Amino acid sequence: MFSLIIDGGASVDVTVPESATYNWTMGDLAADVNNALTAAGVSDKIEAYFDGSRIVLRAKSAATTFSISAVDP
């Protein structure tokens, strides 16, 4: 679980269920994170992708700012 603050708004918790993390590739994991972003209602602003060595979150628009923090469940 992690939390996002987008454009200075309220904090939004994003949860990637453990059942969704049994992946064959990092691309699969990025897809699971994108599904979690959709479930949290922020996929119109933020997306996850695999850059070849890690999963990266990025804003879909250069005008969008965000911060991320870990949430201790």
Secondary structure, 3 states (H helix, E strand, C coil): CEEEEECCCCEEEECCCHHHCCCCCHHHHHHHHHHHHHHCCCCCCEEEEECCCCEEEEECCCCCCEEEEECCC
